[in-house]
C-alpha cells in the first residue's frame, strides 16, 4: 500500500510512479499532494483513503481517469461539498472516454480541512498497462521530470490573461455605450433648442424652441448642466470613463457655441421732439 501522510509538514508525490490498488493520503496540520499525472497504472480501480484534520489533501489526476468521491465533510470540504456536516457521493465532473481507463475512488473524512481532486488537462491521458509493460517502461524509458506545477501555473496565468482581456473588452464596450448615450443626449438637447426633429419625439413632431425676450442673451441649457453634474460625479468616484465623457461633453458644448447666433444690439430710433401743440419740430 502506498502511503503519504503529512503531520505538521508536507507529504507529496510527483513524477513517474506506480500506484498500488490502495493508497493512503492524509494530512494532520499539514498538506499532502498526490500527483497521478505521470503515474503508470496497472490496476483498473484504485482506492484512496484520505483524512484531513486541519490540513489539506490534493489529488491530481490526468485525463481519462474517473474519480468517485465518497466522504464526509465536518466544518470542512470533501470533493465539491462542504459545511458543518455534509456527505458526498458523486463523480468529479470531466470529459471521459467510454469506458475510462482507470477509476479512482476517494473515501474518507475532512474535519476542519479539505480533500479535493483536480484534473491536469495538460497531462497525457491515462492508460491501463500490464505488469510486464510497466516493468519494461521503468527499465528502458528514462523518467521525465514532473511538469505538473508548471502546468497549473501556466493554466492559471492563461485563465488570468483571458479574464483580463474579457474585462478590457467589457470596459471598452461600456465606455463606447456611455459616450454614445451622452452624445445622443447632447444632440437631443441641441435639436430641441433649435426646433429640429428629435429622435423619440411623439410622431416625429419637432419641439418648438422656447422664445427668448427681445434683446436678451440665451442662457445655458439646464440639461447640459445636468449632464455636466453627472460627469463630475463620475470623476469624483474615480471612474476612468469620466475623462472620455468630459471630452465628448466639451466637444458638444463647443459645437453649440459655434452654432449659436450672436444677438445683435438694436439701437433705439432717434425720436423727434414734439411740441405741446402736437406739431413735429425739425421736419420739412
Backbone as CSV, one residue per row, in Angstrom:
resi,resn,N_x,N_y,N_z,CA_x,CA_y,CA_z,C_x,C_y,C_z
1,UNK,0.850,-1.198,0.000,0.000,0.000,0.000,0.882,1.243,0.000
2,UNK,0.613,2.144,-0.932,1.326,3.429,-0.963,0.738,4.335,0.108
3,UNK,1.616,5.014,0.843,1.163,5.855,1.955,1.852,7.202,1.896
4,UNK,1.016,8.261,2.002,1.520,9.635,2.030,0.781,10.360,3.155
5,UNK,1.448,10.481,4.296,0.828,11.062,5.478,1.661,12.263,5.902
6,UNK,1.003,13.416,6.015,1.670,14.651,6.417,1.234,15.010,7.830
7,UNK,2.216,15.165,8.714,1.933,15.580,10.088,2.840,16.767,10.403
8,UNK,2.209,17.922,10.525,2.945,19.164,10.768,3.991,19.407,9.669
9,UNK,3.704,18.920,8.476,4.668,19.063,7.382,3.949,18.752,6.076
10,UNK,4.713,18.384,5.044,4.135,18.023,3.760,4.564,16.633,3.338
11,UNK,3.685,15.937,2.636,3.986,14.617,2.094,3.437,14.578,0.670
12,UNK,4.324,14.749,-0.307,3.906,14.883,-1.690,4.495,13.760,-2.548
13,UNK,3.822,13.515,-3.653,4.289,12.550,-4.642,4.082,13.141,-6.030
14,UNK,5.186,13.357,-6.749,5.146,13.868,-8.111,5.968,12.934,-9.002
15,UNK,5.844,13.159,-10.302,6.664,12.425,-11.250,6.102,11.047,-11.584
16,UNK,6.990,10.193,-12.099,6.564,8.857,-12.523,6.622,7.890,-11.340
17,UNK,5.546,7.156,-11.137,5.480,6.154,-10.083,4.368,5.171,-10.407
18,UNK,4.319,4.064,-9.676,3.337,3.019,-9.899,2.454,2.931,-8.655
19,UNK,1.225,3.418,-8.710,0.343,3.360,-7.535,-0.180,1.947,-7.293
20,UNK,-0.334,1.619,-6.024,-0.925,0.338,-5.636,-2.442,0.411,-5.746
21,UNK,-3.077,-0.729,-5.480,-4.539,-0.758,-5.507,-5.143,0.099,-4.408
22,UNK,-4.423,0.237,-3.289,-4.888,1.077,-2.181,-3.795,2.073,-1.839
23,UNK,-4.233,3.332,-1.666,-3.318,4.423,-1.361,-3.868,5.192,-0.172
24,UNK,-2.977,5.529,0.745,-3.356,6.371,1.876,-2.762,7.761,1.683
25,UNK,-3.632,8.761,1.739,-3.197,10.156,1.616,-3.914,10.964,2.683
26,UNK,-3.191,11.357,3.720,-3.794,12.063,4.851,-2.926,13.249,5.239
27,UNK,-3.563,14.206,5.899,-2.857,15.404,6.341,-3.383,15.813,7.709
28,UNK,-2.467,15.949,8.671,-2.804,16.393,10.016,-1.972,17.643,10.287
29,UNK,-2.651,18.786,10.279,-1.981,20.068,10.431,-0.860,20.210,9.402
30,UNK,-1.120,19.746,8.205,-0.132,19.824,7.140,-0.810,19.699,5.788
31,UNK,-0.041,19.339,4.780,-0.591,19.212,3.441,0.023,18.038,2.699
32,UNK,-0.794,17.378,1.884,-0.332,16.245,1.099,-0.884,16.375,-0.317
33,UNK,0.002,16.282,-1.305,-0.379,16.334,-2.717,0.101,15.069,-3.398
34,UNK,-0.824,14.339,-3.993,-0.505,13.103,-4.701,-0.845,13.327,-6.166
35,UNK,0.187,13.298,-7.007,0.043,13.614,-8.426,0.096,12.315,-9.240
36,UNK,-0.976,12.049,-9.976,-1.056,10.865,-10.845,-0.815,11.228,-12.319
37,UNK,-0.334,12.441,-12.602,-0.208,12.883,-13.988,0.713,11.983,-14.799
38,UNK,1.791,11.464,-14.182,2.742,10.604,-14.889,2.760,9.191,-14.308
39,UNK,1.709,8.841,-13.596,1.671,7.513,-12.974,1.481,6.426,-14.028
40,UNK,2.045,5.260,-13.755,1.881,4.078,-14.598,0.829,3.189,-13.938
41,UNK,-0.355,3.160,-14.542,-1.477,2.436,-13.934,-1.473,0.979,-14.414
42,UNK,-1.452,0.081,-13.451,-1.625,-1.330,-13.767,-2.824,-1.936,-13.043
43,UNK,-3.581,-1.105,-12.348,-4.810,-1.535,-11.678,-5.959,-0.695,-12.212
44,UNK,-7.043,-1.320,-12.641,-8.160,-0.539,-13.202,-8.899,0.288,-12.162
45,UNK,-8.871,-0.143,-10.901,-9.559,0.585,-9.833,-8.567,0.797,-8.692
46,UNK,-8.454,2.033,-8.250,-7.555,2.390,-7.150,-8.384,3.085,-6.083
47,UNK,-8.223,2.657,-4.841,-8.954,3.254,-3.716,-7.988,4.096,-2.893
48,UNK,-8.374,5.347,-2.676,-7.562,6.264,-1.884,-8.320,6.569,-0.600
49,UNK,-7.706,6.234,0.514,-8.285,6.528,1.825,-7.618,7.792,2.345
50,UNK,-8.460,8.782,2.604,-7.915,10.097,2.920,-8.597,10.679,4.149
51,UNK,-7.784,11.287,5.001,-8.274,12.006,6.179,-7.539,13.337,6.266
52,UNK,-8.301,14.393,6.439,-7.711,15.726,6.582,-8.201,16.343,7.874
53,UNK,-7.281,16.637,8.785,-7.616,17.283,10.045,-6.764,18.533,10.159
54,UNK,-7.420,19.682,9.998,-6.696,20.946,9.970,-5.591,20.903,8.918
55,UNK,-5.901,20.303,7.797,-4.930,20.197,6.718,-5.642,20.024,5.395
56,UNK,-4.879,19.755,4.351,-5.463,19.621,3.016,-4.797,18.475,2.271
57,UNK,-5.635,17.737,1.528,-5.169,16.646,0.673,-5.625,16.964,-0.747
58,UNK,-4.690,17.007,-1.682,-4.995,17.315,-3.072,-4.564,16.147,-3.946
59,UNK,-5.499,15.666,-4.748,-5.235,14.573,-5.672,-5.293,15.127,-7.091
60,UNK,-4.237,14.924,-7.851,-4.163,15.424,-9.226,-4.181,14.215,-10.164
61,UNK,-5.138,14.203,-11.077,-5.299,13.062,-11.969,-5.179,13.540,-13.412
62,UNK,-4.713,12.666,-14.316,-4.661,13.026,-15.737,-6.029,12.825,-16.373
63,UNK,-6.210,13.264,-17.608,-7.460,12.989,-18.308,-7.695,11.484,-18.468
64,UNK,-8.965,11.132,-18.684,-9.385,9.745,-18.873,-9.285,8.938,-17.585
65,UNK,-9.431,9.608,-16.445,-9.497,8.929,-15.148,-10.804,9.333,-14.469
66,UNK,-11.620,8.365,-14.135,-12.867,8.633,-13.433,-12.585,8.703,-11.936
67,UNK,-13.070,9.762,-11.293,-12.857,9.960,-9.860,-14.203,9.875,-9.154
68,UNK,-14.358,8.891,-8.282,-15.555,8.728,-7.467,-15.254,9.232,-6.061
69,UNK,-16.082,10.147,-5.566,-15.864,10.769,-4.259,-16.936,10.297,-3.291
70,UNK,-16.499,9.725,-2.198,-17.419,9.195,-1.185,-16.830,9.513,0.178
71,UNK,-17.278,10.608,0.765,-16.715,11.015,2.047,-17.621,11.974,2.775
72,UNK,-17.134,12.460,3.917,-17.896,13.379,4.767,-17.041,14.590,5.088
73,UNK,-17.703,15.731,5.148,-17.042,16.991,5.493,-17.656,17.523,6.776
74,UNK,-16.828,17.753,7.777,-17.264,18.312,9.053,-16.497,19.608,9.261
75,UNK,-17.213,20.715,9.149,-16.572,22.029,9.219,-15.412,22.104,8.230
76,UNK,-15.600,21.502,7.062,-14.551,21.496,6.052,-15.140,21.216,4.690
77,UNK,-14.326,20.662,3.794,-14.788,20.364,2.444,-14.249,19.035,1.963
78,UNK,-15.137,18.265,1.347,-14.738,16.988,0.748,-15.300,16.965,-0.663
79,UNK,-14.422,16.930,-1.641,-14.889,16.990,-3.023,-15.468,18.358,-3.320
80,UNK,-16.703,18.374,-3.817,-17.356,19.632,-4.160,-18.413,20.033,-3.146
81,UNK,-18.389,19.466,-1.936,-19.338,19.844,-0.898,-18.559,20.288,0.330
82,UNK,-19.255,21.006,1.193,-18.639,21.469,2.424,-19.683,22.089,3.331
83,UNK,-19.287,22.314,4.571,-20.214,22.911,5.529,-20.008,22.316,6.904
84,UNK,-21.031,22.497,7.733,-20.955,21.970,9.091,-20.917,20.447,9.066
85,UNK,-21.812,19.849,8.258,-21.815,18.389,8.110,-22.418,18.066,6.755
86,UNK,-21.610,17.545,5.863,-22.068,17.208,4.528,-21.464,15.873,4.116
87,UNK,-22.280,15.064,3.440,-21.811,13.824,2.840,-21.836,13.968,1.326
88,UNK,-20.882,13.357,0.664,-20.828,13.429,-0.797,-20.668,12.035,-1.376
89,UNK,-21.379,11.799,-2.460,-21.261,10.548,-3.217,-21.508,10.894,-4.682
90,UNK,-20.464,11.357,-5.361,-20.604,11.762,-6.756,-19.270,11.592,-7.460
91,UNK,-19.285,11.931,-8.741,-18.083,11.821,-9.561,-17.546,13.212,-9.868
92,UNK,-16.237,13.279,-10.056,-15.621,14.540,-10.448,-16.035,14.876,-11.876
93,UNK,-16.659,16.046,-12.103,-17.107,16.383,-13.468,-15.922,16.531,-14.418
94,UNK,-15.966,15.822,-15.532,-14.943,15.925,-16.558,-15.391,15.129,-17.783
95,UNK,-14.711,15.371,-18.892,-14.996,14.638,-20.127,-14.200,13.333,-20.127
96,UNK,-14.896,12.214,-20.217,-14.264,10.905,-20.137,-14.549,10.103,-21.386
97,UNK,-13.608,9.238,-21.716,-13.861,8.263,-22.764,-14.778,7.172,-22.213
98,UNK,-15.352,6.401,-23.083,-16.285,5.365,-22.650,-15.747,3.992,-23.043
99,UNK,-15.313,3.173,-22.072,-15.204,3.463,-20.634,-13.863,4.128,-20.327
100,UNK,-13.718,4.769,-19.156,-12.428,5.379,-18.800,-11.388,4.300,-18.530
101,UNK,-10.120,4.684,-18.667,-9.041,3.721,-18.487,-8.898,3.296,-17.036
102,UNK,-9.051,4.244,-16.117,-8.815,3.977,-14.703,-9.900,4.665,-13.893
103,UNK,-10.269,4.027,-12.774,-11.217,4.618,-11.830,-10.528,4.767,-10.478
104,UNK,-10.595,5.954,-9.916,-10.027,6.235,-8.594,-11.169,6.564,-7.645
105,UNK,-11.274,5.787,-6.575,-12.287,6.016,-5.548,-11.630,6.696,-4.353
106,UNK,-12.198,7.844,-3.971,-11.676,8.614,-2.843,-12.678,8.509,-1.696
107,UNK,-12.260,7.915,-0.581,-13.124,7.763,0.593,-12.400,8.350,1.788
108,UNK,-13.168,8.902,2.722,-12.543,9.438,3.916,-13.354,10.540,4.545
109,UNK,-12.667,11.362,5.337,-13.311,12.425,6.109,-12.412,13.647,6.127
110,UNK,-13.056,14.788,6.031,-12.360,16.068,6.160,-12.918,16.786,7.378
111,UNK,-12.108,16.891,8.432,-12.509,17.557,9.676,-11.723,18.861,9.789
112,UNK,-12.443,19.958,9.573,-11.804,21.271,9.570,-10.615,21.284,8.601
113,UNK,-10.813,20.599,7.479,-9.789,20.536,6.445,-10.450,20.290,5.097
114,UNK,-9.662,19.995,4.075,-10.199,19.790,2.731,-9.553,18.563,2.086
115,UNK,-10.380,17.851,1.330,-9.930,16.760,0.467,-10.531,17.027,-0.909
116,UNK,-9.701,17.191,-1.912,-10.216,17.529,-3.234,-9.391,16.850,-4.320
117,UNK,-10.028,16.670,-5.471,-9.373,16.092,-6.638,-9.523,17.057,-7.803
118,UNK,-8.452,17.222,-8.579,-8.459,18.113,-9.734,-7.842,17.374,-10.910
119,UNK,-8.201,17.824,-12.117,-7.693,17.214,-13.349,-6.609,18.111,-13.933
120,UNK,-5.506,17.496,-14.328,-4.445,18.211,-15.036,-4.684,18.046,-16.537
121,UNK,-5.295,19.023,-17.195,-5.644,18.836,-18.612,-4.445,18.773,-19.539
122,UNK,-3.273,19.197,-19.083,-2.096,19.188,-19.940,-1.322,17.876,-19.861
123,UNK,-1.730,16.987,-18.980,-1.059,15.691,-18.869,-1.564,14.748,-19.948
124,UNK,-0.771,13.721,-20.241,-1.187,12.711,-21.215,-2.323,11.881,-20.633
125,UNK,-3.308,11.494,-21.450,-4.405,10.670,-20.932,-3.892,9.374,-20.318
126,UNK,-4.559,8.943,-19.266,-4.154,7.729,-18.560,-4.384,6.497,-19.425
127,UNK,-3.493,5.529,-19.262,-3.610,4.250,-19.962,-3.429,3.117,-18.961
128,UNK,-4.210,2.068,-19.123,-4.084,0.880,-18.277,-3.050,-0.045,-18.893
129,UNK,-1.993,-0.335,-18.147,-0.873,-1.130,-18.645,-0.803,-2.463,-17.912
130,UNK,-0.216,-3.407,-18.578,0.037,-4.694,-17.931,1.274,-4.590,-17.040
131,UNK,1.457,-5.573,-16.187,2.608,-5.551,-15.272,3.907,-5.619,-16.059
132,UNK,3.962,-6.457,-17.091,5.189,-6.567,-17.885,5.495,-5.254,-18.605
133,UNK,4.450,-4.574,-19.079,4.665,-3.299,-19.759,5.174,-2.242,-18.785
134,UNK,4.665,-2.254,-17.571,5.147,-1.309,-16.563,6.607,-1.564,-16.248
135,UNK,6.982,-2.836,-16.101,8.379,-3.177,-15.807,9.280,-2.742,-16.956
136,UNK,8.842,-2.943,-18.195,9.652,-2.565,-19.350,9.862,-1.050,-19.404
137,UNK,8.787,-0.278,-19.141,8.911,1.188,-19.175,9.856,1.671,-18.092
138,UNK,9.747,1.112,-16.908,10.632,1.530,-15.821,12.089,1.178,-16.118
139,UNK,12.305,0.122,-16.871,13.670,-0.317,-17.147,14.279,0.385,-18.350
140,UNK,13.478,0.659,-19.377,14.026,1.140,-20.637,13.774,2.621,-20.910
141,UNK,12.701,3.164,-20.397,12.330,4.551,-20.727,12.778,5.471,-19.595
142,UNK,13.621,6.451,-19.881,14.031,7.381,-18.815,12.831,8.189,-18.305
143,UNK,12.818,8.422,-17.031,11.728,9.186,-16.429,11.909,10.672,-16.743
144,UNK,10.841,11.303,-17.150,10.863,12.731,-17.424,10.525,13.501,-16.151
145,UNK,11.073,14.684,-15.981,10.749,15.471,-14.780,9.282,15.878,-14.774
146,UNK,8.751,16.025,-13.582,7.345,16.418,-13.449,7.159,17.865,-13.886
147,UNK,6.106,18.095,-14.635,5.758,19.453,-15.084,4.405,19.889,-14.540
148,UNK,3.914,19.199,-13.516,2.566,19.491,-13.016,2.462,20.908,-12.465
149,UNK,3.448,21.318,-11.682,3.396,22.665,-11.096,3.412,23.712,-12.199
150,UNK,4.292,23.530,-13.192,4.336,24.472,-14.301,3.047,24.432,-15.106
151,UNK,2.460,23.237,-15.256,1.204,23.130,-15.991,0.107,23.949,-15.324
152,UNK,-0.010,23.814,-14.013,-1.071,24.545,-13.314,-0.766,26.033,-13.251
153,UNK,0.503,26.389,-13.151,0.839,27.815,-13.171,0.528,28.411,-14.542
154,UNK,0.864,27.678,-15.608,0.535,28.162,-16.944,-0.958,28.260,-17.164
155,UNK,-1.689,27.264,-16.642,-3.145,27.300,-16.771,-3.731,28.484,-16.019
156,UNK,-3.208,28.753,-14.819,-3.707,29.890,-14.038,-3.383,31.212,-14.724
157,UNK,-2.157,31.336,-15.276,-1.792,32.569,-15.977,-2.640,32.754,-17.234
158,UNK,-2.904,31.650,-17.946,-3.742,31.745,-19.143,-5.159,32.187,-18.781
159,UNK,-5.703,31.606,-17.708,-7.045,31.999,-17.275,-7.077,33.461,-16.833
160,UNK,-6.005,33.891,-16.150,-5.947,35.292,-15.717,-5.877,36.230,-16.921
161,UNK,-5.080,35.863,-17.934,-4.980,36.705,-19.130,-6.315,36.774,-19.858
162,UNK,-7.009,35.651,-19.949,-8.322,35.661,-20.586,-9.302,36.543,-19.816
163,UNK,-9.280,36.449,-18.482,-10.174,37.280,-17.678,-9.853,38.759,-17.856
164,UNK,-8.555,39.101,-17.916,-8.170,40.490,-18.122,-8.636,40.998,-19.490
165,UNK,-8.490,40.150,-20.528,-8.916,40.558,-21.863,-10.429,40.753,-21.921
166,UNK,-11.173,39.847,-21.290,-12.621,39.996,-21.272,-13.049,41.243,-20.503
167,UNK,-12.365,41.520,-19.385,-12.695,42.725,-18.620,-12.381,43.979,-19.424
168,UNK,-11.259,43.968,-20.178,-10.910,45.122,-21.000,-11.939,45.338,-22.099
169,UNK,-12.374,44.255,-22.735,-13.396,44.378,-23.769,-14.708,44.906,-23.199
170,UNK,-15.090,44.397,-22.031,-16.330,44.873,-21.414,-16.217,46.345,-21.024
171,UNK,-15.031,46.756,-20.543,-14.850,48.162,-20.167,-14.914,49.065,-21.394
172,UNK,-14.274,48.652,-22.497,-14.330,49.450,-23.710,-15.743,49.542,-24.261
173,UNK,-16.474,48.429,-24.229,-17.862,48.459,-24.697,-18.700,49.389,-23.835
174,UNK,-18.468,49.372,-22.518,-19.225,50.247,-21.630,-18.893,51.715,-21.880
175,UNK,-17.605,52.010,-22.122,-17.212,53.390,-22.409,-17.843,53.881,-23.709
176,UNK,-17.843,53.037,-24.736,-18.451,53.437,-26.007,-19.946,53.661,-25.852
177,UNK,-20.612,52.778,-25.087,-22.050,52.935,-24.892,-22.366,54.225,-24.141
178,UNK,-21.577,54.543,-23.108,-21.812,55.772,-22.357,-21.534,57.000,-23.214
179,UNK,-20.470,56.923,-24.038,-20.177,58.060,-24.906,-21.283,58.266,-25.929
180,UNK,-21.802,57.183,-26.499,-22.900,57.304,-27.453,-24.159,57.850,-26.785
181,UNK,-24.434,57.378,-25.565,-25.620,57.877,-24.862,-25.490,59.360,-24.547
182,UNK,-24.285,59.774,-24.145,-24.077,61.188,-23.841,-24.184,62.041,-25.099
183,UNK,-23.587,61.553,-26.199,-23.675,62.302,-27.449,-25.123,62.390,-27.929
184,UNK,-25.885,61.320,-27.778,-27.292,61.349,-28.177,-28.073,62.351,-27.322
185,UNK,-27.782,62.346,-26.013,-28.498,63.277,-25.138,-28.154,64.716,-25.468
186,UNK,-26.880,64.997,-25.758,-26.500,66.358,-26.109,-27.096,66.761,-27.451
187,UNK,-27.116,65.795,-28.404,-27.741,66.106,-29.690,-29.216,66.374,-29.560
188,UNK,-29.891,65.612,-28.697,-31.311,65.842,-28.473,-31.560,67.204,-27.843
189,UNK,-30.680,67.593,-26.915,-30.843,68.907,-26.287,-30.633,70.025,-27.293
190,UNK,-29.604,69.864,-28.161,-29.368,70.899,-29.172,-30.509,70.953,-30.172
191,UNK,-31.011,69.776,-30.588,-32.122,69.763,-31.530,-33.376,70.361,-30.945
192,UNK,-33.613,70.146,-29.662,-34.802,70.721,-29.026,-34.707,72.235,-28.974
193,UNK,-33.492,72.765,-28.702,-33.348,74.215,-28.633,-33.473,74.858,-30.011
194,UNK,-33.082,74.103,-31.057,-33.134,74.662,-32.408,-34.451,74.396,-33.097
195,UNK,-35.361,73.655,-32.476,-36.643,73.360,-33.089,-36.562,72.281,-34.135
196,UNK,-35.521,71.406,-34.093,-35.360,70.343,-35.065,-36.042,69.090,-34.571
197,UNK,-36.363,68.151,-35.495,-36.958,66.885,-35.040,-36.006,66.144,-34.112
198,UNK,-36.530,65.642,-33.033,-35.749,64.925,-32.032,-36.168,63.482,-32.059
199,UNK,-35.177,62.570,-32.083,-35.478,61.142,-32.085,-36.214,60.785,-30.806
200,UNK,-37.332,60.130,-30.933,-38.111,59.741,-29.771,-39.267,60.665,-29.502
201,UNK,-39.373,61.768,-30.240,-40.497,62.668,-30.042,-41.762,62.054,-30.609
202,UNK,-42.921,62.294,-30.009,-44.162,61.690,-30.494,-44.458,62.105,-31.926
203,UNK,-44.548,61.087,-32.812,-44.877,61.352,-34.200,-43.804,62.092,-34.959
204,UNK,-42.622,62.224,-34.359,-41.545,62.942,-35.036,-41.788,64.421,-35.123
205,UNK,-42.689,64.952,-34.312,-43.009,66.376,-34.369,-41.880,67.151,-33.720
206,UNK,-41.346,68.143,-34.382,-40.246,68.892,-33.779,-40.719,69.665,-32.560
207,UNK,-39.813,69.801,-31.621,-40.110,70.566,-30.415,-39.818,72.034,-30.681
208,UNK,-40.732,72.864,-30.364,-40.578,74.300,-30.610,-39.607,74.883,-29.609
209,UNK,-38.706,75.728,-30.070,-37.780,76.340,-29.126,-38.500,77.347,-28.246
210,UNK,-37.963,77.510,-27.078,-38.546,78.469,-26.140,-38.101,79.859,-26.549
211,UNK,-39.037,80.782,-26.873,-38.622,82.126,-27.313,-37.993,82.897,-26.172
212,UNK,-36.942,83.583,-26.520,-36.257,84.415,-25.535,-36.716,85.855,-25.701
213,UNK,-36.721,86.613,-24.626,-37.109,88.025,-24.737,-36.188,88.763,-25.694
214,UNK,-36.782,89.771,-26.367,-36.006,90.524,-27.357,-34.849,91.242,-26.669
215,UNK,-33.693,91.025,-27.258,-32.507,91.671,-26.724,-31.822,90.890,-25.635
216,UNK,-32.421,89.789,-25.170,-31.811,89.002,-24.094,-30.890,87.952,-24.691
217,UNK,-29.821,87.630,-23.984,-28.866,86.610,-24.409,-29.319,85.271,-23.846
218,UNK,-29.508,84.214,-24.713,-29.962,82.926,-24.203,-28.984,82.361,-23.188
219,UNK,-29.530,81.830,-22.119,-28.712,81.232,-21.073,-28.336,79.805,-21.403
220,UNK,-27.533,79.165,-20.563,-27.109,77.780,-20.811,-28.280,76.812,-20.668
221,UNK,-28.206,75.718,-21.419,-29.251,74.702,-21.372,-29.178,73.979,-20.026
222,UNK,-30.267,73.932,-19.262,-30.205,73.248,-17.951,-29.898,71.770,-18.093
223,UNK,-30.259,71.157,-19.228,-29.941,69.746,-19.413,-28.441,69.536,-19.562
224,UNK,-27.760,70.516,-20.153,-26.317,70.418,-20.262,-25.667,70.518,-18.885
225,UNK,-26.212,71.359,-18.041,-25.693,71.449,-16.674,-25.913,70.137,-15.921
226,UNK,-27.057,69.474,-16.175,-27.309,68.177,-15.526,-26.296,67.144,-15.979
227,UNK,-26.016,67.100,-17.288,-25.029,66.146,-17.801,-23.646,66.447,-17.230
228,UNK,-23.313,67.740,-17.107,-22.022,68.106,-16.530,-21.931,67.650,-15.079
229,UNK,-23.036,67.750,-14.357,-23.043,67.269,-12.976,-22.839,65.771,-12.888
230,UNK,-23.443,65.033,-13.820,-23.254,63.576,-13.828,-21.805,63.209,-14.120
231,UNK,-21.195,63.892,-15.079,-19.804,63.613,-15.407,-18.898,63.950,-14.231
232,UNK,-19.163,65.053,-13.562,-18.359,65.432,-12.394,-18.479,64.399,-11.286
233,UNK,-19.689,63.890,-11.067,-19.878,62.853,-10.048,-19.113,61.587,-10.409
234,UNK,-19.105,61.210,-11.721,-18.346,60.035,-12.149,-16.852,60.245,-11.909
235,UNK,-16.356,61.465,-12.155,-14.938,61.750,-11.947,-14.575,61.680,-10.466
236,UNK,-15.428,62.184,-9.610,-15.157,62.143,-8.172,-15.171,60.729,-7.626
237,UNK,-15.950,59.841,-8.242,-15.992,58.449,-7.795,-14.814,57.634,-8.299
238,UNK,-13.940,58.243,-9.107,-12.766,57.543,-9.597,-13.009,56.723,-10.838
239,UNK,-14.109,56.943,-11.522,-14.418,56.178,-12.730,-13.517,56.661,-13.867
240,UNK,-12.700,55.772,-14.484,-11.816,56.229,-15.569,-12.563,56.659,-16.818
241,UNK,-13.839,56.327,-16.927,-14.606,56.725,-18.101,-15.017,58.193,-18.053
242,UNK,-14.829,58.842,-16.907,-15.267,60.228,-16.773,-14.484,61.147,-17.709
243,UNK,-13.187,60.848,-17.939,-12.392,61.698,-18.829,-12.935,61.645,-20.249
244,UNK,-13.312,60.447,-20.705,-13.874,60.317,-22.049,-15.201,61.058,-22.154
245,UNK,-16.034,60.922,-21.150,-17.317,61.622,-21.164,-17.124,63.136,-21.149
246,UNK,-16.106,63.601,-20.409,-15.845,65.041,-20.353,-15.404,65.553,-21.717
247,UNK,-14.610,64.762,-22.451,-14.195,65.176,-23.788,-15.393,65.304,-24.726
248,UNK,-16.303,64.318,-24.668,-17.495,64.387,-25.515,-18.339,65.593,-25.148
249,UNK,-18.498,65.849,-23.854,-19.303,66.976,-23.405,-18.683,68.293,-23.842
250,UNK,-17.354,68.420,-23.767,-16.692,69.653,-24.197,-16.862,69.863,-25.698
251,UNK,-16.767,68.764,-26.460,-16.936,68.884,-27.902,-18.348,69.330,-28.252
252,UNK,-19.349,68.786,-27.578,-20.730,69.185,-27.831,-20.951,70.647,-27.442
253,UNK,-20.363,71.036,-26.327,-20.525,72.429,-25.887,-19.895,73.393,-26.886
254,UNK,-18.699,73.041,-27.398,-18.051,73.905,-28.382,-18.862,73.987,-29.664
255,UNK,-19.437,72.861,-30.081,-20.251,72.862,-31.302,-21.468,73.762,-31.144
256,UNK,-22.121,73.676,-30.003,-23.297,74.521,-29.767,-22.917,75.993,-29.704
257,UNK,-21.739,76.285,-29.122,-21.315,77.683,-29.016,-21.041,78.275,-30.394
258,UNK,-20.467,77.480,-31.308,-20.213,77.974,-32.655,-21.498,78.149,-33.451
259,UNK,-22.470,77.262,-33.226,-23.710,77.340,-33.995,-24.682,78.381,-33.451
260,UNK,-24.475,78.859,-32.238,-25.426,79.791,-31.636,-25.252,81.188,-32.235
261,UNK,-26.300,81.815,-32.744,-26.170,83.161,-33.331,-25.884,84.195,-32.263
262,UNK,-25.092,85.156,-32.656,-24.750,86.242,-31.734,-25.871,87.279,-31.768
263,UNK,-26.475,87.586,-30.643,-27.559,88.580,-30.638,-27.030,89.967,-30.982
264,UNK,-27.736,90.642,-31.835,-27.348,91.986,-32.245,-28.128,93.021,-31.446
265,UNK,-27.381,93.989,-30.998,-27.994,95.071,-30.241,-28.637,96.059,-31.227
266,UNK,-29.901,96.337,-31.035,-30.643,97.272,-31.888,-30.687,98.633,-31.198
267,UNK,-30.139,99.620,-31.854,-30.109,100.962,-31.268,-31.509,101.562,-31.314
268,UNK,-31.891,102.252,-30.267,-33.223,102.878,-30.274,-33.300,103.981,-31.329
269,UNK,-34.454,104.089,-31.971,-34.657,105.113,-33.015,-34.617,106.508,-32.407
270,UNK,-33.947,107.391,-33.163,-33.862,108.769,-32.698,-35.220,109.464,-32.879
271,UNK,-35.802,109.809,-31.793,-37.114,110.482,-31.869,-37.000,111.980,-32.151
272,UNK,-38.011,112.526,-32.582,-38.070,113.967,-32.822,-38.891,114.612,-31.717
273,UNK,-38.420,115.713,-31.238,-39.197,116.393,-30.183,-40.558,116.811,-30.691
274,UNK,-41.455,116.681,-29.839,-42.854,117.026,-30.169,-43.252,118.217,-29.312
275,UNK,-43.824,119.183,-29.965,-44.228,120.380,-29.238,-45.523,120.120,-28.506
276,UNK,-45.865,121.043,-27.643,-47.086,120.906,-26.864,-48.278,120.910,-27.755
277,UNK,-48.172,121.546,-28.893,-49.310,121.599,-29.794,-49.434,120.392,-30.681
278,UNK,-48.496,119.524,-30.560,-48.580,118.309,-31.345,-47.896,118.428,-32.658
279,UNK,-47.252,119.548,-32.997,-46.539,119.655,-34.273,-45.137,119.102,-34.141
280,UNK,-44.691,118.406,-35.149,-43.341,117.869,-35.144,-42.388,118.980,-35.482
281,UNK,-41.320,119.088,-34.688,-40.318,120.089,-34.940,-39.158,119.497,-35.731
282,UNK,-38.584,120.241,-36.549,-37.433,119.804,-37.307,-37.778,119.041,-38.537
283,UNK,-39.092,118.956,-38.892,-39.475,118.191,-40.077,-39.824,119.190,-41.172
284,UNK,-39.437,118.832,-42.359,-39.751,119.692,-43.504,-41.183,119.517,-43.903
